[in-house]
Amino acid sequence: MDLIRISDSKLKVMLSQTDMERYALDGDRIDYDNTETRRAFWCILDEAKHRTGFDAAGDRVFIQVYQSRNGGCEMYVTKLCGEGGDGGQETSRPIGEERVYCRFESLSDLIGGCLHLRRAGYRGKSFAYYSEEAADRYYLSLSLGGRTGVGRSGVKGLTEYGRWAEGRLLSSYIAEHCRALCEGDAVETLAELA
């Protein structure tokens, strides 16, 4: 297992196929509602604390998991300070939930996109980021499906404001080169600014 502490609030974890077997994780069926998955994640985070000093025990965390072709996976762990709640140890979304990203060239476009989504009935978790490298890069991360997200048809009009951002390394770029504007409720918060 390789660990990279990106910042005080962000950690990258790279698990090999052997690591996945060690923690009894199946990349196709990772679900935080499963007790075994929770136990594995907190064992991994406990090891990360001892090896890197990254301590997530007192914070809510947002975990993104991406399967690797070699049977392993990459995990990005972000502490959600100031998210409210009881400070419990839980993720802000189910791990298996499909996420999509949209890129915007201005803050006003991002706000307009969030207003569109709110009007379309989007109620899922949403995260907004801005690039520290380029003034014209804003990202919105959305959940699709499930109880709180919307289907692809509900986000179709979003391309009037931005464009879909894809790529295997996009989440890594966001984790390493972007700052969060809103975490968890970006659509609702930014739509209020329209």
C-alpha positions as CSV (number, residue, x, y, z in Angstrom):
1,M,0.0,0.0,0.0
2,D,1.3,3.4,-1.0
3,L,0.2,6.5,0.8
4,I,0.6,10.2,-0.3
5,R,-0.4,12.9,2.1
6,I,-1.5,15.7,-0.3
7,S,-2.4,18.2,2.4
8,D,-3.6,18.2,6.0
9,S,-7.1,17.4,4.7
10,K,-6.3,15.2,1.7
11,L,-4.8,11.7,1.4
12,K,-4.2,9.5,-1.7
13,V,-4.1,5.7,-1.0
14,M,-2.9,3.2,-3.7
15,L,-3.8,-0.4,-3.1
16,S,-2.4,-3.3,-5.1
17,Q,-4.4,-6.4,-5.8
18,T,-2.5,-8.0,-2.9
19,D,-3.6,-5.1,-0.6
20,M,-7.2,-5.5,-1.8
21,E,-7.1,-9.2,-0.9
22,R,-5.5,-8.4,2.5
23,Y,-8.3,-6.1,3.4
24,A,-11.0,-8.4,1.7
25,L,-12.1,-5.6,-0.6
26,D,-13.7,-6.4,-4.0
27,G,-13.5,-3.4,-6.4
28,D,-16.8,-4.3,-8.0
29,R,-18.7,-4.3,-4.7
30,I,-17.2,-1.6,-2.5
31,D,-20.1,-0.2,-0.5
32,Y,-19.7,1.8,2.7
33,D,-23.0,0.5,4.0
34,N,-21.3,-2.9,4.2
35,T,-19.7,-3.5,7.7
36,E,-16.6,-5.3,6.2
37,T,-16.0,-2.4,3.9
38,R,-16.2,0.1,6.7
39,R,-13.8,-1.9,8.8
40,A,-11.3,-2.2,5.9
41,F,-11.4,1.6,5.3
42,W,-10.8,2.4,8.9
43,C,-8.0,-0.1,9.1
44,I,-6.4,1.6,6.1
45,L,-6.9,5.0,7.6
46,D,-5.4,3.8,10.9
47,E,-2.3,2.6,9.1
48,A,-2.2,6.0,7.2
49,K,-2.3,7.8,10.5
50,H,0.7,5.9,11.8
51,R,2.7,6.2,8.6
52,T,1.9,9.7,7.4
53,G,0.3,11.5,10.4
54,F,-3.0,11.9,8.4
55,D,-5.7,11.5,11.1
56,A,-9.3,11.3,10.0
57,A,-10.8,9.9,13.2
58,G,-12.4,13.1,14.4
59,D,-13.8,14.3,11.0
60,R,-16.4,13.3,8.5
61,V,-14.7,12.1,5.3
62,F,-15.4,12.0,1.6
63,I,-13.9,8.9,0.0
64,Q,-13.5,8.5,-3.8
65,V,-12.5,5.0,-5.0
66,Y,-11.3,4.2,-8.5
67,Q,-10.4,0.7,-9.7
68,S,-7.1,0.1,-11.3
69,R,-6.6,-2.2,-14.3
70,N,-4.2,-4.3,-12.2
71,G,-6.8,-5.4,-9.7
72,G,-6.0,-2.7,-7.2
73,C,-7.6,0.7,-6.6
74,E,-6.8,4.3,-5.8
75,M,-8.6,6.0,-2.9
76,Y,-8.8,9.8,-2.3
77,V,-9.8,10.7,1.2
78,T,-10.8,14.3,2.0
79,K,-11.7,15.5,5.5
80,L,-14.9,17.5,5.5
81,C,-14.2,20.1,8.2
82,G,-17.1,22.3,9.0
83,E,-19.6,20.0,7.3
84,G,-21.8,19.9,10.3
85,G,-23.1,16.7,11.8
86,D,-21.8,15.0,14.9
87,G,-18.2,14.5,13.7
88,G,-18.9,10.9,13.2
89,Q,-16.8,8.6,11.1
90,E,-18.8,8.3,7.9
91,T,-18.5,9.0,4.3
92,S,-20.5,11.7,2.7
93,R,-21.8,9.4,-0.1
94,P,-22.2,5.7,-0.8
95,I,-18.9,4.4,-2.4
96,G,-20.6,2.7,-5.3
97,E,-22.5,5.8,-6.5
98,E,-21.8,7.0,-10.0
99,R,-20.2,10.4,-10.1
100,V,-19.8,12.8,-13.0
101,Y,-17.9,16.0,-13.4
102,C,-18.7,19.2,-15.3
103,R,-16.1,21.9,-16.0
104,F,-17.0,25.6,-16.2
105,E,-15.0,28.6,-17.5
106,S,-16.3,31.1,-15.0
107,L,-17.9,31.3,-11.6
108,S,-21.1,32.8,-13.1
109,D,-21.4,29.8,-15.4
110,L,-20.9,27.4,-12.4
111,I,-23.6,29.3,-10.5
112,G,-26.0,29.2,-13.5
113,G,-25.4,25.5,-13.8
114,C,-26.2,25.0,-10.1
115,L,-29.4,27.0,-10.5
116,H,-30.4,24.8,-13.5
117,L,-29.8,21.6,-11.5
118,R,-31.8,22.8,-8.5
119,R,-34.7,23.6,-10.9
120,A,-34.3,20.1,-12.4
121,G,-34.8,18.6,-8.9
122,Y,-31.2,17.6,-8.1
123,R,-30.9,16.8,-4.4
124,G,-27.8,14.7,-4.3
125,K,-24.4,15.4,-2.9
126,S,-22.5,17.9,-4.9
127,F,-19.0,19.4,-4.6
128,A,-17.6,22.5,-6.3
129,Y,-13.9,23.2,-6.8
130,Y,-11.7,25.9,-8.4
131,S,-8.3,25.4,-10.0
132,E,-5.4,27.1,-8.3
133,E,-3.5,26.9,-11.6
134,A,-6.0,28.4,-14.1
135,A,-8.5,31.2,-13.4
136,D,-11.0,29.7,-15.9
137,R,-11.4,26.2,-14.4
138,Y,-14.3,25.4,-12.0
139,Y,-15.5,21.9,-11.5
140,L,-18.8,20.5,-10.2
141,S,-18.9,16.9,-9.0
142,L,-22.4,15.3,-9.0
143,S,-23.9,11.9,-8.0
144,L,-26.2,10.2,-10.4
145,G,-29.0,7.8,-9.6
146,G,-29.7,6.6,-6.1
147,R,-32.2,8.1,-3.7
148,T,-30.9,11.7,-3.9
149,G,-29.2,12.1,-7.3
150,V,-30.9,12.4,-10.7
151,G,-30.6,10.5,-13.9
152,R,-28.6,11.6,-16.8
153,S,-31.7,13.2,-18.3
154,G,-31.9,15.6,-15.3
155,V,-28.4,17.0,-16.0
156,K,-28.6,17.3,-19.8
157,G,-29.1,21.0,-19.8
158,L,-26.0,21.5,-17.8
159,T,-23.9,21.7,-21.0
160,E,-25.5,25.1,-21.7
161,Y,-23.3,26.4,-18.8
162,G,-20.2,24.1,-18.9
163,R,-19.0,20.8,-20.5
164,W,-18.6,17.3,-19.2
165,A,-15.1,16.7,-17.9
166,E,-13.8,13.2,-18.2
167,G,-10.6,11.4,-17.8
168,R,-9.1,8.8,-15.5
169,L,-6.8,11.3,-13.9
170,L,-9.4,14.1,-13.4
171,S,-10.1,13.2,-9.7
172,S,-6.3,13.2,-9.1
173,Y,-6.0,16.6,-10.7
174,I,-8.8,18.0,-8.6
175,A,-7.4,16.5,-5.4
176,E,-3.9,17.9,-6.0
177,H,-4.5,21.2,-7.8
178,C,-8.0,22.5,-6.8
179,R,-9.6,24.0,-3.7
180,A,-13.1,23.3,-2.6
181,L,-15.7,26.1,-2.9
182,C,-18.5,24.0,-1.4
183,E,-18.5,20.5,-0.2
184,G,-21.6,18.3,0.0
185,D,-24.3,20.9,-1.0
186,A,-22.7,22.9,-3.8
187,V,-25.8,22.9,-6.0
188,E,-28.1,24.3,-3.3
189,T,-25.6,26.8,-1.9
190,L,-24.4,28.2,-5.2
191,A,-27.9,28.3,-6.8
192,E,-28.8,30.8,-4.0
193,L,-26.2,33.2,-5.5
194,A,-27.9,33.4,-8.9
